Amino acid sequence: MLFDMIKKIVVVLALYTTLVGFCHGQEKAISANVQKIIVLLNNKNSKGLLEIMADSCKIGNLPTTIEKNKVLPDILSNFQGIDSYDWVTDKLLPNGDHFVSLLVNYKNKGRGKPTFTFNRDGKVIELGIIKIRLTANPGKALAAALVNTTLPDTMRVKFEFINGLIYVPAILNGIKGFFMFDSGAPNVMLRKKYISERSINKDVNLDFTGMGGNMSDVNWSTGNHLIWGDLNIKSLDAPAVGLEEMDQEELMIGPLFGLMGFGIFSGFQLAFDYDRKELLLERVDQAGQLVGLKFTHGKPLAVIPIRMRRHIPIIDINIGEGSYAMGIDCGANTNLLKQEVVNDLKSFLRFEGQTTSLLGVGDSKIISEMAQLEEAQVKSLNLQPMSTVITDQAIGAGVGEQQLPMVGLLGTPFLKQFKSVFNFQNGYLYLY
């Protein structure tokens, strides 16, 4: 028995010695690889770096799809040489990769913290020598998520109608709640309070403009899971904003995740039925033709051409002897009319001395005068009097050619008068 115990101890010691020797050997190899990288960086030797990089190697936070052989020389041409360095992190990862971070002194007297990750074969799979501010494209991100989502031929969505606005039920990252349905928003916008900190990519820039100016403090969130009706979007990247003004509505309806904007339903024919409190969506092709099952709407009272400008459908309404271009926005619980046309329309507007505060970008509130638009027609249909706010805010945002060619917005007061069916692809609005 004593002999067996001695034999086991010898085996354990042999294994320990082998393991220690392996670790020391690996440390030496990693150290040599790091020194080699620094020499190649200082010599601006892109060819040498490419030879020790794996095909899948990621350079900083640049997209993995970039052509490394074209980008790397440009990066190195601006790279400051490393004068000296200290090891900060030297860690073997659970998957067998090896992560190293350094604290370096550059030759221009600056300091930095480059990182390198090596795979089991010693190839570089992450060359952390650059970090740039990326610019997100919410429209493309939403379109990419929808490409990987099965789209139904038809979808019926019941909604809640509160304070003149539509709220649709949804599930965001496993939480049940609602979105405000807002055709005036270009895409899906999420509220930060329902987004985890780890999903925020702080390397991404976002520039958002809304009524009243530029939005501030907008972040980019990644990997969200959104279920809306029959749509199951498993990886959605989208803007994350505060929208603290929604806290009041939450007291009446529950969690409000943000805005459900145009991009998520632009591939559908969309019907608003305020009497039944439901939205009807029918999938269409690029020509606006229905691709499968459809709902029965009946015979329209009027068929009105719409002009799509960005995500806003614009129609012409008649007031008196004039024709006026108006955008349509279901996210506006009142109509809006620009101050510049009020003098021409005074005989058709009834002012009662009331004001309201319009909420613009950044929670800014502007006191605006209210009126009733007493007379207006669309095609041959007479419209009922509509609550209208007079404003000089930047409706549709933009200047010059980017300014939307319209003098106001038709919101809930217009949409509630009909069952409205929008075909954004063929350019027609059907009123029932």
C-alpha positions as CSV (number, residue, x, y, z in Angstrom):
1,M,0.0,0.0,0.0
2,L,2.9,2.4,0.9
3,F,4.4,1.7,-2.6
4,D,1.1,2.5,-4.3
5,M,0.8,5.8,-2.3
6,I,4.4,6.8,-3.3
7,K,3.6,5.9,-6.9
8,K,0.5,8.2,-6.9
9,I,2.4,11.1,-5.3
10,V,5.1,10.7,-8.1
11,V,2.4,10.8,-10.8
12,V,0.8,13.9,-9.3
13,L,4.1,15.6,-9.0
14,A,4.9,14.7,-12.6
15,L,1.6,16.1,-13.8
16,Y,2.1,19.3,-11.7
17,T,5.6,19.7,-13.1
18,T,4.3,19.2,-16.6
19,L,1.4,21.7,-16.1
20,V,3.8,24.3,-14.6
21,G,6.1,23.9,-17.5
22,F,3.3,24.2,-19.9
23,C,2.0,27.4,-18.3
24,H,5.5,28.9,-18.2
25,G,5.9,28.0,-21.8
26,Q,2.6,29.6,-22.7
27,E,3.5,32.8,-20.8
28,K,6.8,33.0,-22.6
29,A,5.0,32.5,-26.0
30,I,2.4,35.2,-25.1
31,S,5.1,37.6,-24.0
32,A,7.0,37.0,-27.2
33,N,3.9,37.6,-29.2
34,V,3.1,40.9,-27.5
35,Q,6.7,42.1,-28.0
36,K,6.5,41.1,-31.7
37,I,3.2,43.1,-32.0
38,I,4.8,46.2,-30.5
39,V,7.8,46.0,-32.9
40,L,5.4,45.6,-35.8
41,L,3.3,48.5,-34.6
42,N,6.3,50.8,-34.1
43,N,7.7,49.8,-37.6
44,K,4.2,50.4,-39.1
45,N,4.5,46.9,-40.6
46,S,0.9,46.1,-41.6
47,K,2.0,43.1,-43.7
48,G,3.7,41.5,-40.7
49,L,0.7,42.2,-38.5
50,L,-1.7,40.6,-41.0
51,E,0.4,37.5,-41.0
52,I,-0.1,36.9,-37.3
53,M,-3.8,37.9,-37.3
54,A,-6.5,35.3,-37.6
55,D,-8.9,35.8,-40.5
56,S,-11.6,36.7,-38.1
57,C,-9.5,39.2,-36.1
58,K,-11.3,42.3,-35.0
59,I,-9.4,45.6,-35.0
60,G,-10.6,47.7,-32.1
61,N,-14.3,48.4,-32.4
62,L,-14.3,48.5,-36.2
63,P,-16.9,46.3,-38.0
64,T,-15.7,42.8,-38.6
65,T,-16.6,43.2,-42.3
66,I,-13.9,45.8,-43.1
67,E,-11.1,44.9,-45.4
68,K,-8.2,44.7,-43.0
69,N,-5.5,44.8,-45.6
70,K,-6.8,48.2,-46.8
71,V,-7.6,49.7,-43.4
72,L,-4.6,48.6,-41.3
73,P,-2.0,50.7,-43.3
74,D,-4.1,53.8,-42.7
75,I,-4.4,53.1,-39.0
76,L,-0.7,52.5,-38.6
77,S,0.2,55.7,-40.5
78,N,-1.4,57.6,-37.7
79,F,-0.3,55.3,-34.9
80,Q,2.0,56.8,-32.3
81,G,5.0,54.6,-31.5
82,I,5.1,52.8,-28.1
83,D,8.0,54.0,-26.0
84,S,7.5,51.7,-23.0
85,Y,4.7,49.6,-21.4
86,D,3.6,47.8,-18.3
87,W,1.4,44.7,-18.2
88,V,-2.0,45.3,-16.7
89,T,-4.0,42.1,-17.4
90,D,-2.7,38.7,-18.5
91,K,-5.6,36.3,-18.4
92,L,-6.5,32.9,-19.8
93,L,-10.2,32.9,-20.8
94,P,-12.5,30.0,-20.2
95,N,-12.6,29.2,-24.0
96,G,-8.8,28.9,-24.1
97,D,-8.1,32.3,-25.6
98,H,-5.6,34.6,-23.9
99,F,-6.3,38.2,-23.1
100,V,-3.7,40.8,-22.5
101,S,-4.0,44.5,-21.7
102,L,-1.1,47.0,-21.4
103,L,-0.6,50.5,-20.1
104,V,1.7,52.1,-22.6
105,N,3.6,55.4,-22.9
106,Y,3.6,56.6,-26.5
107,K,6.5,58.4,-28.1
108,N,4.4,61.6,-28.3
109,K,4.2,61.5,-24.4
110,G,0.6,60.3,-24.5
111,R,-0.7,57.2,-22.7
112,G,-3.0,54.4,-23.7
113,K,-4.4,51.0,-22.9
114,P,-4.2,48.7,-25.9
115,T,-5.5,45.1,-25.6
116,F,-4.7,41.9,-27.5
117,T,-6.4,38.6,-27.5
118,F,-4.8,35.4,-28.8
119,N,-6.4,32.1,-29.7
120,R,-5.0,28.7,-28.8
121,D,-2.8,28.7,-31.9
122,G,-1.2,32.1,-30.9
123,K,-3.0,34.0,-33.7
124,V,-4.3,37.5,-32.8
125,I,-8.1,37.5,-32.8
126,E,-8.5,41.0,-31.3
127,L,-6.1,43.9,-31.9
128,G,-7.4,46.6,-29.6
129,I,-5.3,49.5,-30.9
130,I,-8.1,51.8,-32.0
131,K,-11.5,53.0,-30.8
132,I,-13.7,55.2,-32.9
133,R,-17.1,56.7,-32.5
134,L,-19.5,54.8,-34.8
135,T,-22.6,56.3,-36.2
136,A,-25.7,54.2,-36.0
137,N,-28.5,53.9,-38.6
138,P,-31.7,53.0,-36.9
139,G,-33.6,52.5,-40.1
140,K,-31.0,50.0,-41.4
141,A,-30.8,48.3,-38.0
142,L,-34.6,47.8,-37.9
143,A,-34.7,46.6,-41.5
144,A,-31.9,44.0,-40.8
145,A,-33.8,42.7,-37.8
146,L,-37.0,42.4,-39.9
147,V,-35.2,40.4,-42.6
148,N,-34.6,37.7,-40.0
149,T,-38.2,37.8,-38.8
150,T,-41.1,35.9,-40.2
151,L,-43.7,38.4,-41.4
152,P,-47.3,37.4,-41.3
153,D,-49.6,38.1,-44.2
154,T,-52.1,39.8,-41.9
155,M,-52.0,41.0,-38.3
156,R,-54.8,42.3,-36.1
157,V,-53.7,44.4,-33.1
158,K,-56.1,45.7,-30.5
159,F,-55.1,49.0,-28.9
160,E,-55.7,51.1,-25.9
161,F,-56.9,54.7,-26.6
162,I,-55.7,57.2,-24.0
163,N,-55.7,61.0,-24.2
164,G,-56.2,60.8,-28.0
165,L,-53.2,58.5,-28.6
166,I,-52.9,54.8,-29.5
167,Y,-51.0,52.3,-27.3
168,V,-50.3,48.8,-28.5
169,P,-49.4,45.8,-26.3
170,A,-46.0,44.2,-26.7
171,I,-43.3,42.3,-24.9
172,L,-39.8,43.8,-24.6
173,N,-37.0,41.6,-23.3
174,G,-39.5,39.4,-21.5
175,I,-41.5,42.3,-19.9
176,K,-45.2,42.8,-20.8
177,G,-46.2,46.4,-21.5
178,F,-47.1,48.9,-24.3
179,F,-45.7,51.1,-27.0
180,M,-47.1,54.4,-28.1
181,F,-48.0,53.8,-31.8
182,D,-46.5,56.8,-33.6
183,S,-46.4,57.0,-37.4
184,G,-44.5,60.4,-36.9
185,A,-41.5,58.5,-35.5
186,P,-39.3,57.0,-38.2
187,N,-38.4,53.8,-36.3
188,V,-38.7,52.0,-33.0
189,M,-37.4,54.1,-30.1
190,L,-36.9,52.4,-26.7
191,R,-37.0,54.0,-23.3
192,K,-33.8,53.7,-21.3
193,K,-35.6,52.6,-18.1
194,Y,-36.4,49.3,-19.8
195,I,-32.9,48.7,-21.3
196,S,-30.1,47.0,-19.4
197,E,-26.9,49.0,-19.1
198,R,-24.9,46.1,-20.7
199,S,-26.9,46.4,-23.9
200,I,-25.9,50.1,-24.4
201,N,-23.0,50.6,-26.9
202,K,-21.4,53.8,-25.8
203,D,-19.1,53.8,-28.8
204,V,-22.0,54.7,-31.1
205,N,-23.1,58.2,-32.0
206,L,-26.7,59.1,-32.7
207,D,-28.1,62.3,-34.1
208,F,-31.9,62.7,-33.6
209,T,-34.1,65.6,-34.6
210,G,-37.7,66.1,-33.6
211,M,-40.2,68.8,-33.3
212,G,-38.5,71.7,-31.5
213,G,-34.8,70.7,-32.1
214,N,-32.2,68.0,-31.6
215,M,-32.6,65.2,-29.1
216,S,-29.9,64.9,-26.6
217,D,-28.6,62.0,-24.5
218,V,-29.6,59.4,-27.1
219,N,-27.9,56.0,-26.7
220,W,-27.7,52.9,-28.9
221,S,-29.0,49.7,-27.5
222,T,-28.3,46.2,-29.0
223,G,-29.7,42.7,-28.9
224,N,-33.3,43.5,-27.8
225,H,-36.1,41.0,-28.1
226,L,-39.4,42.5,-29.2
227,I,-42.7,40.6,-29.6
228,W,-45.5,42.7,-31.1
229,G,-48.5,40.8,-32.3
230,D,-47.3,38.0,-34.6
231,L,-43.9,39.7,-35.1
232,N,-41.1,38.0,-33.0
233,I,-38.0,40.2,-33.5
234,K,-35.2,38.4,-31.7
235,S,-32.3,40.8,-32.1
236,L,-33.3,44.4,-32.4
237,D,-30.8,47.3,-32.2
238,A,-32.5,50.6,-31.6
239,P,-32.1,54.1,-30.1
240,A,-32.6,54.4,-26.4
241,V,-33.9,57.7,-25.0
242,G,-35.4,59.0,-21.8
243,L,-38.9,60.0,-22.8
244,E,-39.7,60.7,-19.1
245,E,-42.9,62.4,-20.1
246,M,-44.4,58.9,-20.6
247,D,-44.2,58.3,-16.9
248,Q,-47.6,59.9,-16.4
249,E,-49.3,57.6,-19.0
250,E,-47.7,54.6,-17.3
251,L,-49.8,55.3,-14.2
252,M,-52.9,54.6,-16.4
253,I,-51.7,51.8,-18.6
254,G,-48.6,50.1,-17.2
255,P,-45.0,49.9,-18.6
256,L,-44.4,52.1,-21.6
257,F,-41.4,50.9,-23.6
258,G,-41.2,53.8,-26.1
259,L,-42.4,54.6,-29.6
260,M,-43.5,52.1,-32.3
261,G,-42.6,54.0,-35.4
262,F,-43.0,53.8,-39.2
263,G,-40.2,51.5,-40.0
264,I,-41.8,48.5,-38.3
265,F,-45.0,48.6,-40.3
266,S,-43.9,50.3,-43.6
267,G,-44.1,46.9,-45.4
268,F,-47.7,46.6,-44.6
269,Q,-51.0,48.2,-45.7
270,L,-52.2,49.8,-42.4
271,A,-55.7,50.4,-41.3
272,F,-56.8,52.5,-38.3
273,D,-60.2,51.5,-36.9
274,Y,-60.8,53.8,-33.9
275,D,-64.4,52.5,-33.3
276,R,-63.2,49.0,-32.8
277,K,-59.8,50.1,-31.3
278,E,-57.8,48.0,-33.6
279,L,-55.1,48.2,-36.2
280,L,-55.2,45.9,-39.3
281,L,-52.0,45.2,-41.1
282,E,-51.7,43.5,-44.5
283,R,-48.3,42.6,-46.0
284,V,-47.6,44.2,-49.4
285,D,-44.8,44.0,-52.0
286,Q,-42.8,47.0,-53.2
287,A,-45.6,47.9,-55.6
288,G,-48.2,47.9,-52.9
289,Q,-49.8,44.7,-53.9
290,L,-51.2,42.4,-51.2
291,V,-49.0,39.3,-51.0
292,G,-51.4,36.9,-49.3
293,L,-54.5,36.9,-47.1
294,K,-56.3,40.2,-46.7
295,F,-59.1,41.8,-44.7
296,T,-62.4,43.0,-46.1
297,H,-62.7,46.8,-46.0
298,G,-65.7,47.4,-48.3
299,K,-66.0,50.3,-50.8
300,P,-64.0,53.4,-49.9
301,L,-65.7,56.8,-49.6
302,A,-62.6,58.4,-51.2
303,V,-59.2,57.4,-52.5
304,I,-56.6,60.1,-51.9
305,P,-53.1,60.2,-53.4
306,I,-50.4,60.5,-50.7
307,R,-46.8,61.8,-51.2
308,M,-44.3,60.0,-49.0
309,R,-41.6,62.4,-47.7
310,R,-39.3,60.4,-45.5
311,H,-41.7,58.6,-43.2
312,I,-44.6,61.1,-43.4
313,P,-47.5,60.7,-45.8
314,I,-48.7,64.1,-47.1
315,I,-52.1,64.8,-48.6
316,D,-53.8,68.0,-49.9
317,I,-56.9,69.3,-48.1
318,N,-59.0,72.2,-49.2
319,I,-59.8,75.1,-47.0
320,G,-61.9,77.8,-48.7
321,E,-60.5,78.4,-52.1
322,G,-57.0,77.1,-51.2
323,S,-55.3,73.8,-51.2
324,Y,-52.9,73.0,-48.3
325,A,-50.4,70.2,-47.9
326,M,-50.7,68.4,-44.6
327,G,-48.8,65.5,-43.2
328,I,-50.6,62.8,-41.3
329,D,-49.3,61.6,-37.9
330,C,-51.2,59.2,-35.6
331,G,-48.8,60.2,-32.8
332,A,-50.4,63.7,-32.7
333,N,-53.6,64.0,-30.6
334,T,-54.4,67.3,-32.1
335,N,-53.9,68.9,-35.6
336,L,-51.0,71.3,-36.0
337,L,-51.0,74.3,-38.2
338,K,-48.0,76.6,-39.0
339,Q,-48.3,80.2,-37.9
340,E,-47.3,81.3,-41.4
341,V,-50.7,80.3,-42.9
342,V,-53.0,81.4,-40.1
343,N,-53.7,84.9,-41.5
344,D,-54.9,83.4,-44.7
345,L,-57.2,81.0,-42.8
346,K,-58.6,83.2,-40.1
347,S,-62.1,83.1,-41.4
348,F,-62.1,79.3,-41.1
349,L,-60.5,79.1,-37.6
350,R,-62.5,79.7,-34.4
351,F,-60.3,80.9,-31.5
352,E,-61.6,80.6,-28.0
353,G,-58.7,82.0,-26.1
354,Q,-57.4,78.6,-25.0
355,T,-53.7,77.6,-25.0
356,T,-51.9,74.3,-24.7
357,S,-48.3,73.3,-24.1
358,L,-46.7,71.4,-27.0
359,L,-44.1,68.9,-25.9
360,G,-41.0,69.0,-28.2
361,V,-37.6,67.6,-28.1
362,G,-35.8,67.3,-24.7
363,D,-39.0,67.7,-22.8
364,S,-39.2,71.3,-24.0
365,K,-42.7,72.9,-23.6
366,I,-43.9,75.7,-25.8
367,I,-47.2,77.5,-25.1
368,S,-49.3,77.5,-28.2
369,E,-52.7,78.9,-29.2
370,M,-55.6,76.5,-29.8
371,A,-58.4,76.9,-32.4
372,Q,-61.1,74.9,-34.2
373,L,-60.7,74.4,-37.9
374,E,-64.3,74.8,-38.8
375,E,-64.3,74.0,-42.5
376,A,-62.1,71.8,-44.6
377,Q,-62.6,69.1,-47.3
378,V,-60.6,66.2,-48.5
379,K,-61.6,65.3,-52.1
380,S,-65.4,65.6,-51.9
381,L,-65.7,64.8,-48.2
382,N,-66.5,67.5,-45.7
383,L,-64.5,67.2,-42.6
384,Q,-65.9,67.8,-39.1
385,P,-64.5,70.7,-37.1
386,M,-61.1,69.7,-35.8
387,S,-59.1,70.8,-32.8
388,T,-56.0,72.5,-34.1
389,V,-52.9,74.0,-32.4
390,I,-51.1,77.0,-34.0
391,T,-47.4,76.6,-33.8
392,D,-44.1,78.0,-35.1
393,Q,-42.2,74.9,-34.1
394,A,-40.2,72.9,-36.8
395,I,-42.9,70.5,-37.9
396,G,-41.2,67.8,-39.8
397,A,-37.7,69.1,-38.9
398,G,-35.1,70.1,-41.4
399,V,-34.1,73.1,-43.4
400,G,-33.9,73.8,-47.1
401,E,-34.5,70.7,-49.2
402,Q,-34.8,68.6,-46.0
403,Q,-37.8,70.6,-44.8
404,L,-41.0,68.7,-45.4
405,P,-43.3,70.4,-47.9
406,M,-46.3,70.9,-45.7
407,V,-48.0,73.5,-43.6
408,G,-49.3,71.3,-40.8
409,L,-50.2,67.9,-39.5
410,L,-53.5,66.0,-39.4
411,G,-53.6,63.9,-36.2
412,T,-56.3,62.1,-34.2
413,P,-59.1,64.6,-35.0
414,F,-58.8,63.8,-38.7
415,L,-58.1,60.0,-38.4
416,K,-61.0,59.4,-36.0
417,Q,-63.5,60.6,-38.6
418,F,-63.0,57.6,-40.9
419,K,-61.6,54.1,-41.1
420,S,-58.3,55.0,-42.7
421,V,-56.3,52.6,-44.8
422,F,-52.8,53.6,-45.8
423,N,-50.8,51.9,-48.6
424,F,-47.4,53.5,-48.3
425,Q,-46.0,51.6,-51.2
426,N,-48.6,52.4,-53.9
427,G,-49.2,55.9,-52.5
428,Y,-52.9,55.9,-51.7
429,L,-55.0,56.6,-48.6
430,Y,-58.4,54.9,-48.6
431,L,-61.2,56.4,-46.4
432,Y,-64.2,54.3,-45.3
